[in-house]
Each structure stands twice: as C-alpha cells, then as structure tokens.
C-alpha cells in the first residue's frame, strides 16, 4: 500500500517521478493546473502533447483516460495527463472522476514511477465540489495505489487541504 501525503502549495514545485496534470482533452495547455504545468515545464511538454494528438489522440484525450509525456523542466520524469469530467448536478459522473485517478496510477505503474503527485482533479474550473472530489480521490487512490510507493496530493489552498485531510481520516 502506498503512503498517501497531503501538501498545500504549488504542484509545479514538487519533486516526483510523475506529476499528474488535470488536462483538457486537447492536451495543448489551458488554465489552472494545466496552464501552470505547461508554463513551468516548458516547450518540451507541448511538443510531445502535439505528437500524441497527431498520432494516438487525433480527437483529443477522452475524459477519464490518462497518457504520459516528458516532464520538460519540471522536477519529475513524466507528466501524466488526465481529463477530468465537468461536474453535473443532473448526471452522476463520479465513475469518470475515479477513472482519472485509477488510469493515472495505471500509467504510473507501467512507467515504473514510485512517487506520483496529484492535483484535485475537476475541482477547479470544472466545478466538482471539493469535499466530494476529495472523497473520490482518496477512496480511488487507496484502492489502486499498490503500484506506487507514494501518492502526494498537492492542494492549492487551505480549503482543498482541509477537504482532503477530512477524506483521508
């Protein structure tokens, strides 16, 4: 079973084998965590994501899936891009959110990563309620983290940290 740790801070400052990016389906950068990872990681990430779009994902990366690229200038070996679902009050998309964590861990295991850093996927601009997002993240990682030694959740603010702390306890 992997050690699960919580950190409040900037995910792009973390050191790990793999940093998970809350990407959009284009894989070409965006706002929030996605934009920060692309900016800090530099042009190598974007170049590799463009190749992935041309070859394996011409229509974009589907929601709930994950794929790895170089980490560029980040203090990591890989960035694992995953596309979280947009929260919906009328449709339960919890399985898609859980799939983001599960698929990211699967990719990390295939790469041989021992440390993986996650953001709170879908809880920003995609509108997922932080408490529920934290619950789904912790439950899924606890079930599938046997492929890595350490999972670190890096939460941007105190609200996110508290939600994940509650879900972890």
C-alpha positions as CSV (number, residue, x, y, z in Angstrom):
1,X,0.0,0.0,0.0
2,X,1.3,3.4,-0.9
3,X,1.9,6.2,1.5
4,X,-0.6,9.0,1.0
5,X,0.6,12.5,1.9
6,X,-1.0,15.9,1.6
7,X,0.8,19.2,0.8
8,X,-0.6,22.7,0.4
9,X,1.3,24.5,-2.3
10,X,2.2,24.7,-6.0
11,X,2.2,21.3,-7.8
12,X,4.8,22.6,-10.3
13,X,7.3,23.0,-7.4
14,X,7.0,19.3,-6.4
15,X,9.7,16.7,-7.0
16,X,8.4,13.2,-8.0
17,X,8.7,10.6,-10.7
18,X,5.3,11.6,-12.1
19,X,3.2,14.7,-11.8
20,X,-0.4,14.4,-12.8
21,X,-1.9,17.1,-14.9
22,X,-5.6,18.0,-14.8
23,X,-5.6,18.5,-18.6
24,X,-8.2,19.3,-21.1
25,X,-8.9,16.9,-23.9
26,X,-6.8,18.9,-26.4
27,X,-3.6,18.2,-24.3
28,X,-2.3,21.6,-25.5
29,X,-2.5,23.5,-22.3
30,X,-5.1,25.7,-20.7
31,X,-5.8,27.4,-17.4
32,X,-5.3,26.4,-13.8
33,X,-3.1,23.4,-13.1
34,X,-2.9,22.6,-16.8
35,X,-1.6,26.0,-17.8
36,X,0.8,26.1,-14.8
37,X,2.3,22.7,-15.7
38,X,2.8,23.7,-19.4
39,X,4.3,27.1,-18.4
40,X,6.7,25.7,-15.8
41,X,7.5,22.5,-17.8
42,X,8.4,24.4,-20.9
43,X,8.0,23.7,-24.6
44,X,9.1,20.0,-24.5
45,X,5.7,19.1,-22.9
46,X,3.7,20.9,-25.5
47,X,5.8,19.4,-28.3
48,X,5.2,15.9,-27.0
49,X,1.5,16.5,-26.5
50,X,1.2,17.7,-30.1
51,X,2.8,14.4,-31.2
52,X,0.3,12.5,-29.1
53,X,-2.6,14.4,-30.7
54,X,-1.2,13.7,-34.2
55,X,-0.7,10.0,-33.6
56,X,-2.7,8.4,-30.8
57,X,-5.4,11.0,-29.9
58,X,-6.4,13.0,-33.0
59,X,-9.8,13.7,-31.5
60,X,-8.3,14.5,-28.1
61,X,-7.8,12.5,-24.9
62,X,-11.1,11.1,-23.7
63,X,-12.4,12.0,-20.2
64,X,-11.3,9.6,-17.6
65,X,-8.2,8.4,-19.6
66,X,-4.6,9.1,-19.0
67,X,-1.4,9.4,-21.0
68,X,2.2,10.3,-20.2
69,X,4.6,12.8,-21.7
70,X,8.0,14.1,-20.8
71,X,8.1,16.5,-17.8
72,X,10.3,19.0,-19.5
73,X,11.7,21.4,-17.0
74,X,9.7,20.1,-14.1
75,X,11.4,18.2,-11.3
76,X,9.9,15.0,-12.5
77,X,10.5,12.3,-15.1
78,X,6.9,12.3,-16.5
79,X,3.7,14.3,-16.6
80,X,0.6,12.1,-16.7
81,X,-2.2,14.0,-18.4
82,X,-5.8,13.1,-17.4
83,X,-9.0,14.7,-18.4
84,X,-11.5,15.1,-15.6
85,X,-15.2,15.3,-16.0
86,X,-17.1,18.6,-15.7
87,X,-19.4,18.3,-12.6
88,X,-23.1,17.9,-13.3
89,X,-25.9,18.2,-10.9
90,X,-28.2,16.1,-13.1
91,X,-25.8,13.3,-14.1
92,X,-23.5,11.2,-11.8
93,X,-20.0,11.4,-13.4
94,X,-18.2,10.0,-10.3
95,X,-17.0,6.9,-12.2
96,X,-15.3,9.2,-14.7
97,X,-13.5,11.1,-11.9
98,X,-12.4,7.9,-10.2
99,X,-11.2,6.7,-13.6
100,X,-8.8,9.7,-13.8
101,X,-7.0,8.6,-10.6
102,X,-7.1,4.9,-11.5
103,X,-5.8,5.4,-15.0
104,X,-3.1,7.8,-13.9
105,X,-1.9,5.2,-11.4
106,X,-2.0,2.5,-14.1
107,X,0.1,4.6,-16.4
108,X,2.5,5.4,-13.4
109,X,2.9,1.7,-12.7
110,X,3.6,1.0,-16.4
111,X,6.3,3.7,-16.4
112,X,7.9,2.3,-13.2
113,X,7.1,5.5,-11.2
114,X,7.4,5.1,-7.5
115,X,6.2,8.7,-6.5
116,X,3.1,10.3,-8.0
117,X,1.8,13.8,-7.3
118,X,-1.9,14.6,-8.0
119,X,-3.9,17.8,-8.0
120,X,-7.6,17.9,-7.0
121,X,-8.8,16.9,-10.4
122,X,-12.0,18.6,-11.7
123,X,-12.4,20.7,-8.6
124,X,-11.4,24.0,-10.2
125,X,-13.0,25.4,-13.3
126,X,-14.8,22.0,-14.0
127,X,-16.9,22.8,-10.9
128,X,-16.6,19.5,-8.9
129,X,-17.5,20.1,-5.2
130,X,-14.2,19.9,-3.3
131,X,-15.4,17.7,-0.5
132,X,-16.8,15.1,-2.9
133,X,-13.8,15.3,-5.2
134,X,-11.5,14.7,-2.2
135,X,-13.6,11.7,-1.1
136,X,-13.5,10.1,-4.6
137,X,-9.8,10.8,-5.0
138,X,-8.8,9.3,-1.6
139,X,-11.1,6.2,-2.0
140,X,-9.8,5.5,-5.5
141,X,-6.1,6.0,-4.7
142,X,-6.5,3.8,-1.6
143,X,-7.9,1.0,-3.8
144,X,-5.3,1.3,-6.6
145,X,-2.1,2.8,-5.2
146,X,-0.4,-0.6,-4.7
147,X,1.5,0.1,-8.0
148,X,3.5,3.0,-6.4
149,X,5.3,3.8,-3.2
150,X,4.0,7.3,-2.5
151,X,1.0,9.4,-3.6
152,X,1.1,13.0,-2.8
153,X,-1.9,15.3,-3.2
154,X,-0.9,18.9,-3.7
155,X,-3.7,21.2,-2.8
156,X,-3.6,24.8,-3.9
157,X,-5.3,26.4,-0.9
158,X,-6.4,25.7,2.7
159,X,-9.9,24.8,1.7
160,X,-8.7,22.0,-0.6
161,X,-6.2,20.8,2.0
162,X,-8.9,20.6,4.7
163,X,-11.3,18.7,2.4
164,X,-8.5,16.1,1.6
165,X,-7.5,15.9,5.2
166,X,-11.1,15.1,6.2
167,X,-11.4,12.5,3.4
168,X,-8.1,10.9,4.4
169,X,-9.1,10.5,8.1
